[in-house]
Amino acid sequence: MALSDSTLFYMVIGLSFISLLLLFWNIRNERRIRKLFVGKDAKSLEDSFLNMTKDLKHLREFTEQMQTYLTTVEKRLKKSVQGVETIRFNPFKGTGSGGNQSFSTAFINERGDGVVLTSLYARERISMFAKPVKNFSSEFELSQEEHESIERCKHNVTTV
């Protein structure tokens, strides 16, 4: 089976075209590989990998340090005061004397532990009381205002 001259001519042209496409594709890939091997600070691909490995090691160390730090911060935060509520009142409201100069202020942490301070103001004297609070309650008898300030703290601390 003999091929005609025109068929051979088209086959040679086609093969030449394919060869040129492969040559340009090869040149393009060579340039990309050279860019890969020569980075900003590295002389070769191996140096690039070593630098990335070193950076990854530093990142892991930093992550571990941050996890430890955040754990200690979280523990300290749970112990810190997170709710402060003040109720002002007049302990002598039935007698017509005084004003809302007296107050009860609760300082409570996330677990409901803290203190409630109460000040009773009268013309002749000022009395100050402190009652410890555990789990949003106290072993000492609480006034209505003290109880209300603790309840407001409880609502604020538990909704955060």
C-alpha positions in Angstrom: 0.0 0.0 0.0 1.7 3.2 -1.2 1.0 6.6 0.3 0.6 9.5 -2.0 3.0 12.4 -1.9 0.3 14.8 -0.6 -0.5 12.4 2.3 3.1 12.2 3.3 3.4 16.0 3.1 0.5 16.5 5.5 1.8 13.8 7.8 5.2 15.6 8.0 3.6 19.0 8.5 1.4 17.5 11.3 4.3 15.8 13.0 6.4 19.0 12.8 3.5 21.0 14.3 3.2 18.5 17.2 6.9 18.6 17.7 6.9 22.4 17.9 4.0 22.2 20.4 5.9 19.7 22.5 9.1 21.8 22.4 7.2 25.0 23.6 5.5 22.9 26.3 8.8 21.5 27.4 10.4 25.0 27.5 7.5 26.3 29.6 7.8 23.4 32.1 11.6 23.9 32.3 11.1 27.6 33.3 8.5 26.6 35.9 10.9 23.9 37.4 13.7 26.5 37.6 11.4 28.8 39.5 10.5 26.0 41.8 14.2 25.1 42.5 15.4 28.7 43.0 13.2 30.4 45.7 13.8 33.7 47.4 16.2 32.4 50.0 16.8 28.9 48.9 19.2 27.6 46.3 17.4 24.4 45.6 14.1 22.6 46.3 15.7 20.7 49.1 16.6 24.0 50.9 13.0 25.1 50.4 11.7 21.9 52.0 14.1 22.3 54.9 13.0 25.9 55.5 9.4 24.9 55.4 10.0 22.0 57.8 11.8 24.4 60.2 9.0 26.9 59.9 6.4 24.2 60.6 8.3 23.1 63.7 8.3 26.6 65.0 4.6 26.9 64.3 3.9 23.7 66.2 5.9 24.9 69.2 4.1 28.2 69.1 0.7 26.4 68.9 1.6 24.2 72.0 2.7 27.3 73.9 -0.6 29.1 73.0 -2.6 26.1 74.1 -0.8 26.0 77.4 -1.2 29.7 77.9 -4.9 29.7 77.0 -5.5 26.8 79.4 -4.0 28.8 82.3 -5.9 31.9 81.2 -9.2 29.9 81.1 -8.5 28.6 84.7 -7.8 32.1 86.0 -10.8 33.5 84.2 -13.1 31.0 85.9 -11.9 32.2 89.3 -12.1 35.9 88.5 -15.1 38.1 89.2 -17.4 38.0 86.2 -20.6 39.4 87.6 -21.0 42.7 89.6 -24.5 43.9 90.4 -25.6 46.7 92.8 -29.0 47.2 94.3 -29.6 50.6 95.9 -32.4 50.8 98.5 -33.8 52.7 101.4 -33.9 50.6 104.5 -36.2 53.1 106.3 -38.8 53.6 103.6 -41.7 53.2 105.9 -40.6 56.0 108.3 -40.3 58.7 105.6 -36.6 59.4 106.4 -33.5 58.6 104.4 -33.0 57.9 100.7 -31.6 55.3 98.5 -28.1 55.7 100.0 -27.9 52.0 101.1 -26.7 49.3 98.7 -26.0 45.7 98.2 -23.3 44.7 95.7 -22.5 41.2 94.7 -19.1 40.2 93.2 -19.5 36.7 91.7 -17.3 34.4 89.6 -18.4 31.8 87.0 -18.9 29.1 89.6 -21.1 31.4 91.7 -18.5 32.0 94.4 -17.7 35.5 95.7 -19.0 38.0 98.2 -22.0 40.3 98.7 -21.3 43.6 100.4 -24.1 45.6 102.0 -24.0 49.1 103.3 -26.8 50.5 105.5 -26.8 54.3 105.6 -28.3 56.3 108.4 -27.7 59.8 109.5 -25.9 58.8 112.7 -23.9 55.9 111.2 -23.0 53.7 108.3 -22.9 49.9 108.8 -21.1 47.6 106.3 -21.6 43.9 106.0 -19.8 41.3 103.9 -21.2 37.8 103.4 -19.4 35.0 101.5 -21.2 33.4 98.6 -20.8 29.8 97.4 -22.6 28.5 94.4 -24.9 31.6 94.3 -26.0 31.2 97.9 -24.7 32.1 101.3 -24.7 30.2 104.6 -25.7 33.5 106.2 -29.2 34.9 106.0 -29.5 37.2 103.0 -31.7 40.3 102.8 -34.1 40.7 99.9 -31.6 43.2 98.3 -28.6 40.9 98.7 -30.5 38.0 97.3 -31.6 40.1 94.3 -28.1 41.3 93.6 -26.8 37.7 93.6 -29.7 36.6 91.3 -28.8 39.4 88.8 -25.2 38.3 88.9 -26.2 34.7 88.4 -28.3 35.7 85.3 -25.4 37.8 83.9 -22.7 35.1 84.5 -24.7 32.2 83.1 -25.9 33.9 80.0 -22.4 34.9 78.8 
